[in-house]
Amino acid sequence: MVLSAADLQKQLEGAPDPFPSLSEPQPRASGSASTNVPLNTDSETLFPSLATPTAPKASPTSWTPRAVKPISTPVFSDTFSLTGIDLTAQHSRDGKPRTLADVIKEAQTKFKVKVDVFSQRTSNQTSFTITGPSDAAVEGARKSLTSSLSPVISVVVQTPASIIGSIVGAKGANLKRIRDQTMTRIDIPRRDTLGVSTPNGQDETSRSVSPAPAGSVDENEPTIPITISGPASMVHEAQAMIQDIISERTSRSTQKVKIVPEHVYPFVLSRRPDFLRVANGAEITLARDDATKEIIVSGDREAVANVVESIRSCANFYEGDVNQVKIALAKRQHRLLDAKAQDQIFQKSKCSVVVPSPSDPSEDVIVWGKAANLGGGLQAVMERANSQHTHSLPIRQHPSHVLTHIHRSGYGKTFGSTHSAVDVHFPSPFSGISTVDFAGERAAVDAAQKELVAYLKLLEGATRAIEVDYLIHKILQAKAAKQLRDYHSSRNVFVYFPSEADQASNVMLVYDPLAAQAAKEKQAALAEIEAELLALVSTLGQIKTETISVEKKWHEAVKGKNNSNLNSLIGEGRALAIEVGGNGQEDIVVIRGSAADVDKATMEILRLVEEAKNDAIDSSYVTEFQIPQQYVARIVGAAGAGIQKYREQLDVKIDIEDLRDSAEQVVGKKKKTTTSSQSLVKITGRKHNAEEAKKRILAQVDKMADETTEILKVPRQYHSAIIGQQGKYIQRLQDKYGVKINMSKDSSTSPDEIQIRGGKKGVSQAKNEINELVEYEKENNHSISIDVSSRAVPRILGAKGAKIHEIMEETGAHVDVNDKDKREKEETTSITIRGNKKSVAAAKAQVLAIANAVDDETTVVLHIEPKFHRTIIGGGGVGLRNLLARVGAPSDPKEQAGLVRFPQSGDEVTLRGEKTLVKKIQAELERVVAGLRERVVIGVSIPAQQHRMLIGQGGQPLMELEKRTGAEVQFPGSRSYNQVAAAENASELEDADPKDIVKVVGPRAACEKAIAEMLESIAKAPNRERKKEDGNRERNGTGATATVSVPFKHYHLLRPTGNLVRDLRATGVNFSQDGKPKQEDFDVDARIDDEVEVDSHGVEWKLVEYGSGVQDGATEITLKARDAESLASAQKVVDDALKKANNITHVGLMTFPDRGAFPRIIGSKGNTVNQLCLENDAEIIVPRDDSTVKIYGAEDNVNKARAAITRVAFGGRGRRADD
């Protein structure tokens, strides 16, 4: 592909940064990986723990065993203590007991952490410090050690039944989280297995409970025991998490208010807005239960109490405020006055309606309301009662048989769906009602009635009841299941057993009314099946009844917890019934069933009674002792929790009463009456358990007698360190020394106070450790706050926090800056610095230095014509950077940013910075602008085909020309060509082709010098015809040749893409070479364990002497030119290259992890690498095949080039100065 000179210059001028200066560090390009790591508040370096871990050794790279310099990596650590390590349950796979060392080694291997152990024999306590590469690894190792070494215990937490759902969570999420976090076993018994009793003595599982609204607890709600088992510390953690859920939920309560009498229920419901106002804005919910005439109030405990009281007062008011009137309506019309209709009547007339139950023979409907509203209420009731046609159809033959079949066969539902326009009510078979009620349009009612009459006629004589003892119903259904099914399929007979709960003995036989048969055949089929069933019953044996005399006080022992003993005796599939306190007598137990089962159950019940009597004797042991009254409250515990613990764990009864008897005491010659300060503790139960409870209570009293309280004055700023992350450290202190530590609140009068309460020894030890921690914090967590100007904060932070991170890395201190919203509102900003005293002082000095520099800043505005802006800035900001360097401005681009700001439009250029520096920049800018105002544009006609030669490979010759002469050369077609003013000698070039006119810009002398050099180069360059003739001459063996010797150590000069080869080709000379060294540049067989330097980007660096390991000798190159003049030029090029190579002393090798940074190093068309070579006076070779960049030059220049390459590869190119 052939490019025109204009296209080539367009590429070489690529925006935004074609010719950057690389002598100073550059900001990183967007898209490159950032080296600014966010502040890690868990870092051990920034926030060291008391037990400082040993820094881990850096591991070697994975691809080579060479020794590398370690790179610092973040470490995480945690310290905790265990008391009474228990290894009795720890065994290895071969069954041998495991030691402490085995457990630690396993944790270290599994989680890749280091564990340090410190033991204190006096306190039987072991402390562990875990250091690892991540917080997750440290936490995992801590849990592993805790679960393996802590003694295993079990704790029972009594929990309100309604809160169990919150503890379990959606699909068990909460319970799983607690189990996973604490590694404990949490057992929650099933609700139906509990013998929970309500206050009225009724079993909780046998009554219907309306669900309490979410977040509330019924005042009389039963509790469920939750058992937590596992390592001691983990069990306590799980217990605390469950208690938190309970505490959160029990702040709410639920109460039910039954409205009596029931006729005032609608009136009370209408006052709902008033009840909500009574809550005074507290969160509360009201629900209604129309079946029981109850209002359910849930929400804040205090608000619930107020609302309940208001509801009761309202019910009492309406009870005396309303009157009644009765109206007789046919029972069939009562069904039209259902709950929905009653609500509509109340809304319409403000009257309530009470309708008698269907089983009540009364036909009176009572309307309640105020005297003025009763007339409207009666009218509304009559309108509703007469709104539909009603009719009652009596069932005259065996109504219970017929209704049983209608309900059990599903005919009632089918009939109702067929006649959906009619409301049909089939009464219960055993309700005593034998009429079917219809309501609806007359025609629809008549059609439904007619169909039902026909169906009932088919059932006449088609039913029969047989007596079979209910005890054997289940056995009969199990043994004859197939036979019972076949009765209908083969003989059209349904067999209906009563519900087990009814304990009824009637078994119903019904001939299918839809099967067409004569009455005689129906009776025959029923009689046949009756005989077969009775025959089956006879094979099951006779039912025996046994009555045992058992005193009422032993009935609970016979039943067992939650009727567990009775369920065990009855079992499944047995024909057995046990009634405790049956037949209206309290001191008997009645047993009915098969003879064998009755005999077995009788013996078992007598055994249970005998055991209960023996247990009563064993549990009758009583022990009494006295304790000081001052300790009673703490032994009993909050809501009796302490005493309840002893009762549950030891199964004893504990009663405590104050001894308030007065006694006379002789003091000198006078008698003084004193009151006893003791309390009597009475424990009843088994002797061993009672004595154990006494021992524990006395031990608790002794511990409280030894208790003391101390107050420490600790500055508030150190309280967070004492508490620790999530309270871990303060909890460890409390567990370790058996004390209670209370921290004062911010709002208290003494916010610096810390209260320690417990045994004297424990309090003293906890006090000493807290004092040691505070001293450590004062030394290593020193903290100061300084106020700086809010204008200085952006400079202190730097781009994306770069500067503040740099300060923290250099000083080792942690720096916090006030949030952005406050900075924008206030003139000063508070900055907090934490760390040891030395690091804090260093960080403070750097922060104040920046702040002071900002305060000393001045701002100057210069008016510079926009046409000069681009020239002053230069390509990629080179011109501006050079200007700043000339006046002694900082070389760091971060510090240069903002010194000079060019506008997007207009002529105002802003200078901001230190006063002296700003004056220098102003003077230099004014000098440069004065020169620009004097510059000229001169055109020169150069054939377009010669432009490419003048620009040269990679634009290098053009850049060197501009650097030598100080003029700017613009070729036609380039982006900035048309932006340059017209040439002052344009009239002289009117006859020239526009494509040939080259513009030269700058001072007149510089322009003339550049034009002269370009014309001289063109004169020397061969044209196409001469090249053709030279080629023919070379093929014919004519032309000039010469041989040049190049030492092997300079062999890199002859690489195809090197400057020497490119320059030779520019002169029109060809060359060939003879001989090649075995090794180039350096000893490639160097040992792999030689030490190399690895920087923070993973780039390896090695500096070797130039020619080290390269064999002696030289390669011969033969130069072939068209004439002696060209040959002389070529020889000069080679001589200059060898002369420059003789100044090379060292070779630098930069081995990158990959080639990802190479495009940035090379730049567009090689611009960046060429600029690097010029600025650092070194030759840089970027390979095509591997990842090692070679740098040739003097040692200082090689090191400078290395730094510049690193900045380009990882530090970015920076923004244009005029952006």
NORZIRA-V701290 format. One record per pair of residues at least 24 apart in sequence whose C-alpha atoms are under 6 Angstrom apart, sorted by the first residue. I is the first residue (numbers start at 1). GAP is how many residues later the second one is. D is the distance in Angstrom with one decimal. If there is no record, write none. Layout:
I/GAP/D  I/GAP/D
This chain:
5/942/5.4  5/943/5.0  6/966/5.6  6/967/4.3  6/968/5.1  9/965/5.6  10/964/5.0  17/859/3.8  18/857/5.9  18/858/5.8  19/856/5.4  19/857/5.6  20/856/4.9  20/858/5.5  21/857/5.4  22/1182/5.8  24/867/5.8  25/1182/5.5  26/867/5.9  26/1185/5.5  26/1186/5.6  26/1187/5.3  26/1188/5.5  27/1184/5.1  27/1185/4.8  27/1186/5.9  27/1187/4.6  28/1183/3.8  28/1184/2.8  28/1185/6.0  29/1183/3.7  29/1184/5.5  44/31/5.9  44/32/5.7  66/1022/5.4  66/1023/4.1  67/1022/6.0  67/1024/5.3  68/1024/5.7  69/1024/5.9  75/57/5.9  75/58/5.2  76/55/5.6  76/56/5.4  76/58/5.8  76/59/5.8  77/53/5.2  77/54/4.3  78/51/5.8  78/52/5.3  79/49/5.6  79/50/4.4  80/47/5.7  80/48/5.5  81/45/5.5  81/46/4.1  82/43/5.8  82/44/5.4  83/41/6.0  83/42/4.4  84/40/6.0  85/64/5.3  85/65/5.5  86/63/5.4  86/64/5.7  86/65/5.1  107/34/5.6  111/26/5.4  147/84/5.3  150/81/4.9  150/82/5.8  151/80/5.5  151/81/5.7  152/78/5.0  152/79/4.5  152/80/5.7  153/76/5.7  153/77/5.8  153/79/5.7  154/74/5.4  154/75/4.3  155/72/5.7  155/73/5.2  156/70/5.5  156/71/4.5  157/68/5.6  157/69/5.1  158/65/5.9  158/66/5.6  158/67/4.5  159/64/5.0  159/65/5.1  160/62/6.0  160/63/4.2  161/62/5.2  161/63/5.7  182/52/5.1  184/45/5.8  184/46/4.8  185/43/5.7  185/44/5.1  186/41/5.7  186/42/4.6  187/39/5.8  187/40/5.1  188/38/5.0  195/366/5.6  195/367/4.1  215/34/5.4  216/36/4.6  216/37/4.7  216/38/5.8  217/33/5.9  217/36/4.4  217/37/5.5  218/35/5.5  218/36/4.5  252/47/5.2  252/48/4.7  252/49/5.1  253/45/5.8  253/46/5.8  253/48/5.1  254/43/5.6  254/44/4.3  255/41/5.9  255/42/5.3  256/39/5.7  256/40/4.5  257/37/5.4  257/38/5.2  258/35/5.9  258/36/4.3  259/34/5.8  259/35/5.9  275/32/5.7  279/24/5.0  322/47/4.8  322/48/4.8  323/45/5.5  323/46/5.4  323/47/5.8  324/43/5.5  324/44/4.4  325/41/5.7  325/42/5.3  326/39/5.6  326/40/4.5  327/37/5.5  327/38/5.3  328/35/5.4  328/36/4.4  329/34/5.6  331/32/5.9  332/105/5.8  333/52/5.6  336/49/6.0  345/35/6.0  349/27/5.5  349/28/5.2  351/26/5.4  388/52/5.0  389/50/5.5  389/51/5.2  389/52/5.7  389/53/5.5  390/48/5.4  390/49/4.4  391/46/5.9  391/47/5.1  392/44/5.5  392/45/4.5  393/42/5.3  393/43/5.1  394/40/5.9  394/41/4.2  395/39/5.5  395/40/5.9  399/35/5.7  400/29/4.6  403/26/5.0  404/25/5.4  458/55/5.2  459/54/5.7  462/48/5.7  462/49/5.0  463/46/5.6  463/47/4.4  464/45/5.1  465/42/5.6  465/43/4.6  466/40/5.7  466/41/5.4  467/38/5.6  467/39/5.0  468/37/5.1  469/36/4.9  470/33/5.7  470/34/5.8  470/35/4.7  471/104/4.9  472/103/5.1  543/50/5.0  543/51/5.0  544/48/5.6  544/49/5.3  544/50/5.7  544/51/5.4  545/46/5.6  545/47/4.4  546/44/5.8  546/45/5.0  547/42/5.7  547/43/4.5  548/40/5.5  548/41/5.1  549/38/5.9  549/39/4.4  550/37/5.1  550/38/5.0  551/36/4.5  552/34/5.9  552/35/5.0  618/68/5.5  619/66/4.1  619/67/4.2  620/65/5.6  621/63/5.6  621/64/5.4  621/65/5.7  621/66/5.4  622/61/5.6  622/62/4.5  623/59/5.9  623/60/5.4  624/57/5.6  624/58/4.6  625/55/5.9  625/56/5.4  626/53/5.4  626/54/4.6  626/55/5.9  627/51/5.5  627/52/5.4  628/50/4.5  629/48/5.7  629/49/5.1  629/50/5.3  650/39/5.6  652/32/5.7  652/33/4.8  653/30/5.6  653/31/5.0  654/28/5.7  654/29/4.6  655/26/5.8  655/27/5.1  656/24/5.6  656/25/4.6  706/53/5.3  707/51/4.8  707/52/4.2  707/53/5.9  708/49/5.8  708/50/5.6  708/51/6.0  708/52/5.7  709/47/5.6  709/48/4.4  710/45/5.9  710/46/5.3  711/43/5.6  711/44/4.7  712/41/5.6  712/42/5.1  713/39/5.5  713/40/4.8  714/38/5.2  715/37/5.2  716/36/5.1  737/25/4.6  779/57/5.7  780/55/5.6  780/56/4.0  781/53/5.8  781/54/4.5  781/55/5.4  782/52/5.5  782/53/5.1  782/54/5.3  782/55/5.8  783/50/5.6  783/51/4.3  784/48/5.7  784/49/5.4  785/46/5.5  785/47/4.3  786/44/5.7  786/45/5.3  787/42/5.4  787/43/4.5  788/40/5.4  788/41/5.5  789/39/4.5  790/33/6.0  790/37/5.4  790/38/4.8  790/39/5.3  792/59/5.2  792/62/5.7  811/28/5.0  811/31/6.0  811/32/5.8  812/27/5.7  813/26/5.2  813/27/5.6  856/58/5.9  857/56/4.5  857/57/4.5  857/58/6.0  858/54/5.6  858/55/5.6  858/57/5.5  859/52/5.5  859/53/4.4  860/50/5.9  860/51/5.0  861/48/5.6  861/49/4.6  862/46/5.7  862/47/5.1  863/44/5.2  863/45/4.9  864/43/5.1  865/42/5.3  866/41/5.5  877/339/5.8  877/340/5.8  887/33/6.0  902/316/4.8  935/67/4.7  935/68/4.5  936/65/5.8  936/66/5.6  937/46/4.8  937/47/6.0  937/63/5.7  937/64/4.6  938/45/4.8  938/46/5.8  938/61/5.8  938/62/5.3  939/44/5.3  939/59/5.6  939/60/4.5  940/57/5.5  940/58/5.3  941/55/5.3  941/56/4.5  942/54/5.1  943/53/5.0  944/52/5.0  954/211/5.9  965/41/5.3  965/45/5.8  966/40/5.8  967/34/5.7  967/35/4.9  967/39/5.4  967/40/5.6  968/32/5.7  968/33/5.0  969/30/6.0  969/31/4.6  970/29/5.2  971/27/5.1  1030/92/5.0  1039/83/4.8  1039/84/5.5  1040/80/6.0  1040/81/5.2  1040/83/5.2  1040/84/5.6  1041/78/5.3  1041/79/4.5  1042/76/5.7  1042/77/5.1  1043/74/5.7  1043/75/4.4  1044/72/5.8  1044/73/5.4  1045/70/5.9  1045/71/4.7  1046/68/5.3  1046/69/5.3  1047/66/5.9  1047/67/3.9  1048/29/5.9  1048/65/5.8  1048/66/4.8  1049/58/5.0  1064/66/5.9  1069/51/5.7  1069/52/4.9  1070/49/5.9  1070/50/5.2  1071/47/5.2  1071/48/4.5  1071/49/5.9  1072/45/5.4  1072/46/5.2  1073/43/5.5  1073/44/4.1  1074/41/5.7  1074/42/5.2  1075/40/4.8  1079/31/5.6  1081/26/5.2  1082/25/5.8  1082/26/4.8  1082/27/5.3  1083/26/4.5  1099/52/5.6  1099/53/4.7  1100/50/5.8  1100/51/5.0  1101/48/5.7  1101/49/4.9  1102/46/5.9  1102/47/5.2  1103/44/5.9  1103/45/4.6  1104/42/5.7  1104/43/5.4  1105/41/4.4  1106/39/5.1  1106/40/4.3  1106/41/5.4  1144/49/4.3  1144/50/5.2  1145/49/5.0  1146/47/5.9  1146/48/5.9  1146/49/5.6  1147/44/5.5  1147/45/4.8  1148/42/5.7  1148/43/4.9  1149/40/5.9  1149/41/5.0  1150/38/5.3  1150/39/5.1  1151/36/5.7  1151/37/4.2  1152/35/5.5  1155/32/5.7  1157/52/5.2  1160/49/5.9  1161/48/6.0  1176/25/5.7
